[in-house]
Amino acid sequence: MKASRRGFIRGLTGITALGAGGCFSIGRGGNGKIRLAAVGVMGKGYSDWTPMVKSGLAEMVAFCDADYAMREKAQLKLAQDGIAVDMYEIPFYTDYRRLLDDISTGKLKVDAMTISTPDHVHAPVAIGAMKEGIHVYVQKPLVRTLWELDYFNKTAIDNGVVVQMGNQGSSLDSMRRCTEVLQSGIIGDAKEVHVWTNRPVWPQGKAVAEWVNGHKKSDPKRPGLNWDAWLATAAKRPFLDQYPKDADVYDPWNLGKNVYHTFTWRGFFDFGAGAFGDMACHTMNLAFRGLELADVSDAECTMVESDNDVAYPLKSVVKLTYRERDSKVRPGVKLPAVTLYWYDGNVKPDASIMPKWAATHEGKVPDTGCYIIGTKGAVLMQDDYGAKCAVALNDEKEFVDIFKHEAAKVVPRSIAFCGGSATVEGGKSTVEMKGFAEGHYAEFLHAIRGEGPVHAQTHSRCFSDIEYCVPQMEGILVGCIAQRLPGRKLNWCSASQKFDSDIANSFVKPFIRKGWEF
């Protein structure tokens, strides 16, 4: 899709994988730890930076969060979790531009950064950091718009930094093993994929749009919240605190009545990427890797419920087409074009497309998952992350776990497991939600230190580095634009970064407020 990293990664394989800003061997006290800054302190931010501290490979040198109240909340949780970090001894910023300024002037030394903010802030922070030679761990979705994706990719290449996107299921043994099995061609030519999720579980849809459009007066600012910094590149607008308790706003998980902050920004076009951007980085992960998907050629939103001009719909089905491509794993093999159907809002594919599974599971489809149909069999991922993967060949009556299926056992290992070099028999098809992602963080830190295997899949020591996550994100973001224009088939050209639709092209680049350019 874009320029390949193979050249410069090949040059790194024999030395430490440090970019221009990398000085991990120094640390604040000459302790050899990676100097880490966290942008986004609580929520996903907390679960991103604390495993890195607990690994013993990193030390915190700076925090940034537009909500200063998160400093105290983090300190209380650190005490509860027994993690020895004193938030009040470490510089804390509410405006990421000031953090980047202090790095640029040499006032603050940073080797790596976690970025766990609302989606619209991912690109400006990460790109600013990478220009300083800082390695970045960026939560999914990597960025919010296609223009930012191209910019991110070029910046990472130009600065030779390590990148890891936060789709932590990539660290699971089962995900990596099932990727190997799919890439072997065991299920034949795969031309159809179905991916579904129960998200959104946060407010979005018409009721959200009606509320926001009807309220132009700002609510009182919350103590400690730098609303201007929270908006960052987005257009200026009033701070709206909470929906009234009796508001008819979609909130199936009873997350609360926040309009934007915290967490409920995700459904807004200007701040998030909806359910597609939130979950496809997880649920499409297996299909994208296992089928070696690359360029997306077109997208069409074929079903939508509650579409509007402010927030993503409550439910949708999007059809993506990926072009025919040459296999990188099996030289000389041409892989067919793939039609991928995305379902969100708890919409599921009909059980009739997976008759073997339905016959042994009371006709029920898993709540979330990914179903890959080949000419010789099928693979079913039965969760969000790839912890439960099973395969059934055409002459078999039922699905069998990826580690127990006899034909799958014969497929040789080609991808190192995250924690080491376990055998197929030693692999696991389970996931403990408290800690299963720790390997994903450690892989990022070890990559910075030049340690660990270089993955043939990404030509990097990170399994979710840009050679993988950028093209995966491209298809997702093309799909997000299709959700805004239901019923229209949108043809996309990656080389020119354009659709065949003027209105679709108007969504490619984000609005960037004056003073927040990057």
VOGU-3710 file (C-alpha; in Angstrom, 3 decimals, decimal comma):
1> mkasrrgfir> 0,000/0,000/0,000  2,617/2,550/1,098  6,419/2,478/1,176  7,688/-0,730/2,755  9,707/-0,788/5,969  11,697/-3,813/4,849  14,816/-1,813/3,995  15,313/-0,045/7,264  14,064/-2,945/9,409  16,591/-5,218/7,719
11> gltgitalga> 19,229/-2,757/8,837  17,998/-2,949/12,418  17,940/-6,702/12,845  21,581/-6,847/13,851  21,525/-3,856/16,178  19,245/-2,333/18,768  15,952/-1,129/17,309  16,300/2,435/18,566  15,278/5,483/16,563  16,671/8,982/16,687
21> ggcfsigrgg> 15,404/9,639/20,216  16,284/6,258/21,697  18,622/6,302/24,704  17,100/3,559/26,792  20,445/2,589/28,230  20,638/5,882/30,123  17,362/6,284/31,999  16,910/8,914/34,667  19,317/7,177/37,003  21,456/5,300/34,535
31> ngkirlaavg> 19,316/2,249/35,284  18,868/1,053/31,692  15,089/1,524/31,759  13,093/2,957/28,869  11,890/6,465/29,702  8,141/6,355/29,155  5,531/9,099/28,837  1,802/8,318/28,982  -0,765/10,441/27,156  -4,081/9,324/28,591
41> vmgkgysdwt> -3,739/8,396/32,254  -6,835/6,485/33,368  -9,168/3,968/31,732  -7,395/2,294/28,833  -4,467/4,584/29,467  -3,915/3,101/32,919  -4,035/-0,451/31,580  -1,520/0,523/28,876  1,246/2,201/30,882  1,080/0,258/34,137
51> pmvksglaem> 2,003/-3,144/32,579  5,077/-1,483/31,098  6,122/-0,227/34,524  5,383/-3,621/36,094  7,555/-5,317/33,471  10,610/-3,637/34,996  11,711/-2,438/31,556  10,308/1,090/31,754  10,076/4,043/34,135  7,582/6,895/33,964
61> vafcdadyam> 9,010/10,326/33,163  5,848/12,240/32,172  2,065/12,086/32,159  -0,438/13,990/30,050  -4,213/14,074/30,329  -6,616/16,886/29,474  -8,398/16,105/32,751  -6,135/16,972/35,689  -8,476/15,080/38,030  -7,112/11,880/36,523
71> rekaqlklaq> -3,853/12,456/38,404  -5,448/11,900/41,786  -7,605/9,025/40,501  -4,531/7,302/39,118  -2,637/7,744/42,402  -5,470/6,140/44,348  -5,639/3,187/41,959  -1,868/2,746/41,989  -2,025/2,444/45,772  -4,802/-0,145/45,506
81> dgiavdmyei> -2,832/-2,121/42,911  0,449/-1,929/44,811  2,333/-0,185/41,996  5,138/2,080/43,212  4,658/5,198/41,075  4,278/8,620/42,694  2,132/10,699/40,327  3,093/13,886/42,163  6,822/13,485/41,578  6,452/13,163/37,794
91> pfytdyrrll> 5,655/16,065/35,406  1,965/16,178/34,496  0,617/18,077/31,462  -2,959/18,799/30,434  -1,985/19,985/26,932  -0,010/17,489/24,841  1,547/20,340/22,851  3,389/21,497/25,972  4,647/17,958/26,529  5,946/17,776/22,953
101> ddistgklkv> 7,488/21,243/23,305  9,467/20,172/26,370  10,658/17,070/24,547  11,656/19,079/21,485  13,685/21,597/23,510  15,456/18,877/25,450  13,866/19,810/28,766  12,345/16,331/28,985  13,958/13,085/27,789  11,495/10,486/26,500
111> damtistpdh> 12,235/7,206/24,691  8,716/5,826/24,281  5,119/6,948/24,656  1,723/5,334/25,204  -1,181/7,133/23,522  -4,558/6,166/24,957  -6,758/9,173/24,271  -9,968/9,765/22,333  -9,365/8,648/18,744  -9,099/12,138/17,263
121> vhapvaigam> -5,969/12,832/19,355  -4,048/9,669/18,422  -2,520/11,011/15,207  -1,411/14,491/16,355  0,271/13,129/19,485  1,844/10,082/17,843  3,082/11,960/14,801  4,552/14,714/16,987  6,290/12,105/19,121  7,620/10,092/16,183
131> kegihvyvqk> 9,133/13,246/14,682  11,206/13,418/17,874  12,343/9,810/17,370  10,041/8,487/20,093  8,655/4,951/19,822  4,866/4,831/20,172  2,334/2,376/21,543  -0,978/3,651/20,167  -4,336/2,311/21,222  -6,682/1,090/18,525
141> plvrtlweld> -7,902/2,478/16,254  -4,453/3,716/15,262  -5,928/6,964/13,887  -9,392/8,342/13,075  -9,105/9,358/9,403  -7,462/8,103/6,205  -5,362/11,258/5,769  -3,941/10,805/9,262  -3,217/7,154/8,484  -1,089/8,025/5,469
151> yfnktaidng> 0,703/10,760/7,446  1,306/8,391/10,361  2,743/5,722/8,077  5,155/8,093/6,341  6,285/9,610/9,661  7,001/6,200/11,198  9,045/5,193/8,162  10,938/8,481/7,980  11,921/8,326/11,648  12,617/4,601/11,977
161> vvvqmgnqgs> 10,611/4,195/15,172  8,983/1,137/16,697  5,169/1,163/16,587  2,712/-1,162/18,285  -1,056/-0,744/17,882  -3,091/-1,765/20,895  -4,993/-4,755/19,548  -3,761/-6,902/22,384  -5,346/-10,122/21,140  -2,426/-10,249/18,710
171> sldsmrrcte> -0,345/-11,549/21,633  -2,496/-14,649/22,152  -1,104/-18,077/21,274  -4,412/-19,014/19,648  -4,499/-15,920/17,444  -0,956/-16,512/16,217  -1,478/-20,238/15,719  -4,735/-19,788/13,821  -3,017/-17,198/11,620  -0,397/-19,816/10,705
181> vlqsgiigda> -3,042/-22,428/9,977  -5,047/-20,094/7,738  -1,942/-18,947/5,879  -1,077/-22,589/5,127  -4,138/-22,821/2,857  -5,720/-25,605/4,900  -9,260/-24,346/4,178  -8,541/-23,707/0,483  -9,406/-20,452/-1,244  -11,227/-18,145/1,169
191> kevhvwtnrp> -13,469/-15,640/-0,588  -15,997/-14,728/2,107  -15,642/-13,486/5,685  -18,227/-12,416/8,267  -17,202/-10,330/11,294  -19,629/-9,134/13,958  -19,698/-7,341/17,314  -22,155/-6,423/20,066  -20,776/-2,856/20,085  -21,715/-0,039/20,355
201> vwpqgkavae> -22,408/-0,182/24,065  -22,087/3,605/24,383  -24,512/6,323/23,222  -24,661/7,044/19,491  -27,353/7,303/16,834  -30,113/9,872/16,213  -30,995/10,552/19,856  -27,411/11,679/20,497  -27,427/13,893/17,418  -30,735/15,496/18,380
211> wvnghkksdp> -29,515/16,237/21,895  -26,210/17,759/20,807  -27,770/19,776/17,961  -30,353/21,154/20,388  -27,883/22,332/23,034  -25,594/25,177/22,024  -24,900/26,578/25,476  -21,925/25,266/27,417  -22,431/23,463/30,709  -20,146/24,447/33,620
221> krpglnwdaw> -16,690/22,976/33,096  -15,687/20,145/35,383  -12,895/21,022/37,835  -9,534/20,148/36,315  -10,794/19,587/32,767  -8,918/21,523/30,087  -11,765/21,455/27,540  -9,738/23,263/24,893  -6,987/20,641/25,121  -9,554/17,834/25,169
231> lataakrpfl> -10,987/19,142/21,885  -7,452/19,464/20,475  -7,726/19,497/16,667  -11,542/19,271/16,649  -13,781/22,250/15,952  -14,588/24,370/18,975  -17,930/23,582/20,585  -19,624/23,963/23,965  -18,794/21,539/26,740  -21,861/19,383/27,365
241> dqypkdadvy> -21,597/17,519/30,642  -24,351/14,909/30,916  -27,641/13,877/29,388  -30,569/14,163/31,809  -31,382/10,974/33,688  -34,593/10,470/31,723  -32,989/11,049/28,318  -33,812/8,322/25,802  -30,191/7,760/24,819  -28,881/4,333/23,874
251> dpwnlgknvy> -26,871/3,012/26,831  -27,252/-0,799/27,029  -24,389/-1,320/29,478  -25,509/1,503/31,760  -22,255/3,351/31,283  -23,714/6,615/32,548  -24,962/9,805/31,012  -21,744/11,585/30,003  -22,114/13,349/26,670  -18,430/13,410/25,689
261> htftwrgffd> -16,093/12,840/28,625  -15,268/10,227/29,763  -15,526/7,333/27,267  -18,792/8,377/25,584  -16,966/10,400/22,898  -16,476/7,206/20,902  -19,713/7,389/18,929  -19,178/10,929/17,576  -17,813/11,393/14,052  -15,551/14,217/15,248
271> fgagafgdma> -13,953/12,275/18,101  -14,236/8,529/17,520  -14,624/5,864/14,887  -17,718/4,162/16,281  -18,063/0,432/16,755  -16,201/-0,313/13,523  -13,104/1,599/14,577  -13,310/0,358/18,138  -13,675/-3,376/17,573  -12,625/-4,308/14,026
281> chtmnlafrg> -8,948/-3,972/14,995  -9,669/-6,971/17,254  -12,366/-8,939/15,461  -10,974/-8,545/11,904  -7,463/-9,283/13,129  -7,508/-13,006/12,356  -9,049/-12,665/8,891  -6,709/-9,849/7,906  -3,588/-11,710/8,987  -4,630/-15,228/8,057
291> leladvsdae> -5,851/-14,350/4,569  -3,034/-11,861/3,955  -5,559/-9,163/3,099  -4,138/-5,967/1,652  -5,826/-3,321/-0,481  -9,511/-2,649/-0,006  -11,152/-1,730/-3,315  -14,671/-0,697/-2,294  -17,170/-0,478/0,517  -20,942/-0,218/0,840
301> ctmvesdndv> -23,148/0,146/3,901  -26,009/-2,204/3,045  -28,043/-1,811/6,247  -28,215/1,009/8,756  -30,366/2,018/11,704  -30,492/5,488/13,233  -28,060/7,211/10,859  -27,549/10,962/11,292  -25,001/13,745/10,724  -23,324/13,776/14,170
311> ayplksvvkl> -22,763/10,238/15,418  -22,356/6,728/14,085  -25,529/4,637/13,651  -26,858/2,214/16,252  -26,666/-0,723/13,856  -25,123/-1,358/10,460  -23,857/-3,901/7,968  -20,925/-2,925/5,748  -19,622/-4,900/2,782  -15,897/-4,528/2,024
321> tyrerdskvr> -14,067/-5,958/-0,980  -10,347/-6,757/-0,799  -8,417/-7,156/-4,023  -6,767/-10,300/-5,340  -3,141/-10,473/-4,155  0,030/-12,557/-4,223  0,709/-14,607/-1,102  3,834/-13,551/0,775  3,802/-16,738/2,839  3,341/-19,149/-0,095
331> pgvklpavtl> 5,340/-17,713/-3,015  3,712/-18,225/-6,400  0,200/-18,559/-4,930  -2,427/-16,053/-6,039  -5,017/-15,361/-3,344  -8,558/-14,533/-4,509  -10,490/-11,363/-3,849  -12,359/-11,458/-0,531  -15,758/-10,069/0,378  -15,875/-9,184/4,065
341> ywydgnvkpd> -19,165/-8,387/5,797  -19,032/-6,284/8,957  -21,993/-6,273/11,387  -22,342/-4,016/14,442  -25,056/-3,071/16,926  -25,475/-6,720/17,968  -26,489/-7,654/14,422  -25,234/-11,138/13,571  -24,860/-13,148/10,374  -27,588/-15,733/9,855
351> asimpkwaat> -26,842/-19,118/11,387  -27,442/-20,706/7,983  -23,984/-19,598/6,806  -22,363/-21,765/9,502  -24,570/-24,890/9,528  -22,056/-27,178/11,256  -21,672/-24,799/14,159  -25,393/-24,123/14,370  -26,191/-27,844/14,390  -24,082/-28,412/17,516
361> hegkvpdtgc> -24,933/-25,135/19,299  -28,735/-24,978/19,270  -28,703/-22,830/16,148  -26,971/-19,976/17,979  -24,264/-17,713/16,593  -21,614/-16,478/19,091  -22,218/-12,944/20,418  -19,083/-11,690/18,666  -16,768/-13,386/16,242  -15,241/-13,920/12,829
371> yiigtkgavl> -16,243/-16,642/10,349  -13,959/-17,400/7,406  -15,315/-19,571/4,590  -12,926/-21,455/2,303  -13,395/-23,958/-0,510  -12,093/-26,796/1,712  -13,408/-25,759/5,108  -14,020/-22,901/7,519  -12,543/-21,228/10,590  -14,608/-19,710/13,379
381> mqddygakca> -13,272/-17,260/15,974  -15,796/-17,202/18,808  -14,802/-14,059/20,717  -13,392/-10,548/20,236  -9,697/-11,297/20,531  -8,984/-14,675/18,964  -8,786/-16,654/22,201  -11,190/-19,307/20,914  -10,479/-20,426/17,351  -11,751/-23,615/15,729
391> valndekefv> -11,585/-25,235/12,302  -13,825/-27,654/10,385  -12,937/-29,143/7,013  -15,663/-29,977/4,498  -15,815/-33,697/5,345  -15,970/-33,113/9,107  -19,112/-32,885/11,208  -18,069/-30,261/13,726  -15,535/-27,565/14,611  -12,450/-28,554/16,597
401> difkheaakv> -10,166/-26,265/18,610  -7,233/-24,975/16,577  -4,691/-26,736/18,839  -6,542/-30,085/18,778  -7,549/-30,387/15,121  -5,464/-33,197/13,585  -4,896/-31,563/10,176  -4,071/-28,225/11,814  -1,454/-29,892/14,042  0,547/-30,791/10,941
411> vprsiafcgg> 0,931/-27,127/9,911  4,462/-26,066/10,896  5,128/-23,209/13,263  6,111/-19,957/11,550  5,140/-17,232/14,035  6,832/-16,993/17,423  4,439/-17,083/20,343  4,520/-13,894/22,348  5,984/-15,357/25,511  8,581/-17,546/23,838
421> satveggkst> 8,852/-20,547/21,554  6,220/-22,927/22,940  5,315/-25,965/20,873  1,934/-26,368/19,198  0,966/-28,752/21,999  1,971/-26,127/24,551  -0,167/-23,392/23,029  -3,278/-22,089/24,704  -6,811/-21,376/23,486  -7,820/-19,494/26,625
431> vemkgfaegh> -7,527/-15,923/27,750  -7,496/-14,338/31,180  -8,757/-10,807/30,707  -6,596/-9,575/33,590  -3,171/-9,765/32,057  -3,532/-11,518/28,701  -2,281/-8,368/27,003  0,915/-8,053/29,029  2,909/-9,843/26,366  1,819/-7,260/23,814
441> yaeflhairg> 3,314/-4,475/25,940  6,492/-6,401/26,712  6,946/-7,122/23,005  6,886/-3,369/22,346  9,482/-2,661/25,035  11,743/-5,513/23,966  11,538/-4,300/20,366  12,809/-0,897/21,470  15,732/-2,641/23,131  16,422/-4,645/19,979
451> egpvhaqths> 15,413/-7,897/21,659  13,174/-10,701/20,442  12,462/-12,243/17,033  11,801/-10,200/13,908  8,390/-11,275/12,605  8,304/-12,152/8,913  4,715/-10,884/8,924  5,674/-7,310/9,838  9,463/-7,176/9,293  9,540/-5,865/12,847
461> rcfsdieycv> 9,860/-7,178/16,385  6,303/-5,926/16,977  3,462/-8,055/15,639  1,211/-5,006/15,220  3,760/-2,631/13,691  2,849/-0,446/10,718  3,371/-3,007/7,966  0,363/-4,789/9,444  -1,735/-2,210/11,248  -1,707/0,545/8,613
471> pqmegilvgc> -3,297/-1,498/5,798  -5,699/-3,102/8,278  -6,769/0,352/9,473  -7,234/1,525/5,885  -10,000/-0,999/5,255  -11,663/-0,166/8,567  -11,626/3,584/7,923  -12,967/3,111/4,400  -15,795/1,174/6,050  -16,392/3,979/8,564
481> iaqrlpgrkl> -16,910/6,418/5,702  -19,342/3,981/4,057  -21,392/4,064/7,292  -21,822/7,819/6,783  -23,096/7,313/3,229  -25,396/4,269/3,418  -26,599/2,670/0,193  -23,705/3,976/-1,927  -20,917/1,805/-3,253  -17,695/3,732/-2,689
491> nwcsasqkfd> -14,653/2,801/-4,760  -11,334/3,567/-3,048  -7,882/4,019/-4,561  -5,112/3,687/-2,000  -2,429/5,017/-4,355  -4,230/8,331/-4,896  -5,911/8,319/-1,466  -9,251/9,131/-3,085  -12,764/7,799/-3,493  -14,854/8,119/-6,631
501> sdiansfvkp> -17,203/10,343/-4,611  -16,685/14,000/-3,712  -18,713/13,724/-0,538  -16,751/10,636/0,582  -13,508/12,494/-0,151  -14,665/15,281/2,163  -14,368/12,806/5,064  -10,812/11,673/4,238  -9,050/14,520/6,052  -10,022/15,723/9,539
511> firkgwef> -10,885/19,248/10,521  -7,793/20,747/12,175  -8,346/23,766/14,373  -5,956/26,708/14,114  -3,158/26,367/16,619  -3,445/22,577/16,661  -1,811/21,803/13,321  0,618/18,890/13,213
//
